[in-house]
Amino acid sequence: MESSRWSMLREFIRDPFSTGTVCSSSPSLCRQIASSESLRHADVVVELGAGTGCISKHVLRSLKKDATFISIEKNPALYKTLIAQYSQPYFILDGAENLPQILQQKAIGKADVIISSLPWASFSPELQNQLTQAIRESLRPNGVFITYAYVCGAILPSFSTFRKQLARSFSNVDTSPIVWGNFPPAFLYQCRQPVPVLTDTAKRRALHRSKYSC
Ligand SMILES: C[S@@+](CC[C@H](N)C(=O)[O-])C[C@H]1O[C@@H](n2cnc3c(N)ncnc32)[C@H](O)[C@@H]1O
C-alpha cells in the first residue's frame, strides 16, 4: 500500500527520535523474529512499536489459532495506517510504557512473548528504565522478550546503557547473528528469565534487611 510505504519516512522526518528508522523492517528481519520457537506455543503475544505492521503480519502467521495478539503504537499517523490495513482490532494507540495497565484493562493477563521494535538507542536512560520495567512486569516468569537493534546504533553510548539495562533485567540474554538483509543491518536479542520488579514494600524490606544484616 502506497501510504504505508511512505509513512515511516514521513514520520521519521517529522520525529526521528521516536520513529527510529526511515523504512519498515525487511521481510528477512520480520521472518527471523516470527520464526522464534517461543511464538508457536504462546497464548499471549504483545508487540511494541508496530510501525506499519510488517512484523505484526509475519508474527500473526506463526501464532496458534487461539492465541491473543495485541500491538501497541504511539504514533497516531502510523496507527491510522495500521487500522486502515487490518480489519482485526489488534492495534492499540498508546505508549509501551503503559503496557501493564493495558493488559490489566483488557483482562489479558501476562504475556508469553513480548516483541519490541522500539528505537532504544534514541531513548534517555530514564525512558529505557521505565520501558524495561513495564516489560518485566508484563511478562510471565518463563516468558521471552525479543527486541532488535541496528548495527549502526549499537556504537552509541545510549545503546550501551540499554545493553546494561537488559543484562540487569534478564538472567539470560542471547544475541543473534547480524541480519544483513535488513536496512540498516540489525541483530536480535532474545531475553529470558525476567528479574521480578520489586514493589515499594519489597524494596523497603530489602533495604531494611541489608541495613540490619551482619
Ligand atoms: C523502528 S520503528 C519500527 C516499526 C516496525 N515495527 C518495523 O519493524 O518496521 C519504531 C516504532 O516504535 C514506535 N514507538 C516509539 N516509541 C514508542 C512508545 N513509547 N510506545 C509505542 N510505540 C513507540 C514508533 O512510532 C515506530 O513506529
The ligand as a Gaussian input file, in Angstrom:
#p B3LYP/6-31G(d) Opt

LIG

0 1
 C       11.970000       1.394000      14.399000
 S       10.227000       1.660000      14.187000
 C        9.731000       0.004000      13.872000
 C        8.421000      -0.124000      13.150000
 C        8.062000      -1.532000      12.680000
 N        7.743000      -2.424000      13.765000
 C        9.165000      -2.113000      11.861000
 O        9.851000      -3.030000      12.346000
 O        9.342000      -1.663000      10.723000
 C        9.763000       2.010000      15.874000
 C        8.276000       2.205000      16.119000
 O        8.074000       2.361000      17.528000
 C        7.089000       3.385000      17.745000
 N        7.289000       3.909000      19.116000
 C        8.282000       4.729000      19.574000
 N        8.146000       4.941000      20.897000
 C        7.063000       4.219000      21.298000
 C        6.418000       4.006000      22.560000
 N        6.873000       4.587000      23.692000
 N        5.346000       3.205000      22.597000
 C        4.879000       2.592000      21.474000
 N        5.428000       2.764000      20.252000
 C        6.507000       3.562000      20.158000
 C        7.397000       4.405000      16.637000
 O        6.319000       5.268000      16.414000
 C        7.703000       3.454000      15.453000
 O        6.533000       3.108000      14.787000

